[in-house]
Amino acid sequence: MMPRGRERDLTLTGPEKRLLVVFAEGYSYMKAAELLGISRNAVLSMSQNLRAKLGAGSKEEAVEIARKRGELG
């Protein structure tokens, strides 16, 4: 739970945006980890964070929402 008076930052980080680009290209979590040079667990954690920020239930939905928001260019 967030302390009173603090709002959660919903801005996507650079790594989260890069992960979204990889997801938009249709890659799996494992392939995303390989392409980004990070662990699968890091991809899963980052994916969970960005889905929460975007209010998405899946990586595919996160990509769709990010496109609509102009986050993917």
C-alpha positions, 0 to 999 in steps of 0.5 A: 500500500502506498503511503498517504499523499504519494501517487504511483508513477505511471510513466513508463521507463525506457526499459519498459518501452523497449520491452513493449517494442519487443512484445509488439514484434511478437516475441515470447518472454524468453526471447525478449530476455535474450534480445534485451540481455536480461533474465526471464525473471526481470522480463516477467517483473518488468512486464507485470509493472508495465501492465499495472501502469497501463491497466492491461491484463496481458502483454498483448493488451499492454502493446495495444494500449501503449500504441493508442497512447503513442508510447510505441511511436 
